[in-house]
């Protein structure tokens, strides 16, 4: 985790400062980023305000790892994409198409937990941006996959997003046709 933070903060730290290494482990440049995303997934969830500053550095790695052969890497990267979108601030709108494009294949992932994280990531985007998103396609993708079973804790995020849409005058019309399924 320290190595990822050092790379992310390299613009503000001296390039000559040595990077921390773990004895008996290869240097960070020789290791994949997926374990780091795994270590970061829960802290990212509660990091909200600091994410806009690190998002440009983390996003390309999360997008790449969201299609990794390793299901744990896909799951963590997919979760990360949702958090980056939710807390990315106005900059997240600029990369929204990238986020949605990376999340779409995860909705049909062979691993149920990856699929559940994809649905919850869409819900996080809805929580953050509501009616500014293409809700006509996003809401059915969420509703048709509920309840989530492999990562049932993400049902809460999905329900919060649906409630937010129901309370938003500009977005409510997109939810109305899906009410019988909810």
C-alpha positions, 0 to 999 in steps of 0.5 A: 500500500505504501508503494502505491501511495508513493507512486500516486504522490510522486508529483509532490515527493522527491523522485530520489526518495527510496521506495519502501520494500518488504524484505523477501518480496520483489520491488513494486515495479515487478509486482502487479497492482491487483493486491494493492487494489485489494488492500485499498478497497475498503479504505477507498470506500471511506476516503471520499474527499481525497479521491479526486486527487488520486483518481487519474493515477488509479483509474487506468490500473483499475480499468485494466485490472477489471478485465484481468484473468484473476477473479479477485483482481476483477472484483477489487478493480470493479469495486474500485471503479465504482468508488472512483466514480462515486467520489471522483467529483466533477472529474468523474464526469469526464471519465464516465464513459470509460467507467461505464464501458469498463463496468458493462462486461462485469455485469455478465462476468462468470464470477458472481461476486464480480458481477455483484460488484459491477451492479453495486458500482453502477449504483454508486454512480447513480448515487453520485450523478443521478439524472445526469447518467443514462438511467434508461440503461443503467437502472434496468441493469441494476434492478434485473440483478437484484437481490445480489447474492454473492456479495449481499452487502452491496444490496444496501448500496443498490437500494440506496441508489434506487431510493435516491432515484425515486426521490429525484424529480428528474430521474423518477420517470426512469424508475417507474417502468421498473417498479413491478420488478423492484 
